[in-house]
Amino acid sequence: MIQVVDITSSYVTAFFDQYLKGEPRRLLEGPSQRFPEVKFDQAYTQKRDF
């Protein structure tokens, strides 16, 4: 359960840092060695320009 909280906290923090503060976060670029259980769907997670 602690790992789930760590994963969620890390990804939410990275998201807000990147999209609200404008600070790029490598965690959002693709699979992470820190969290191998997290899977990325490349079609869904590719960066889009709006």
N, C-alpha and C positions, 0 to 999 in steps of 0.2 A: 504493500500500500504506500509506503514511503517513496518508492521509486515512481509511482504514478504521480504523486504530488510534485516530486522533483521535475519530472518530465513536463507536466502541465505548467508549472511555474516558469521553467526555463523557456518554453516556447511562447508563452503569453508575454513574458518580459521582452524577449527578442522581437516579437511582433510589434509591440508598442514602441520600443526603442527605434526600430527601423521605420515604421510608418508615421509615428507622431513626432519623434525627435529628429528623424532623418539620418540616423546613425546605422549604416549597414551592419547586418548581423549574419555571420557565416552559418549559424545554426539553421537559418531559413533557406539556405542555398541547396540543401539536399541531405542525404543520409549522414548521420553523425556517428562517429566512433563512440562517443559518450553514451548515446542512446540507440544501440543497434536494433532494439525492438520496434522503433518507430519506422514506419514504411512511408515512402514518398511515392505518390502517383504523379509522374512527370507531366502527364497531360493536364492534370488538375492544378498542380502547384506551379506551373510556369508563370513567370512574371508577366503581367499584362499592362498595357498602357490604356488608361481610360480617358 
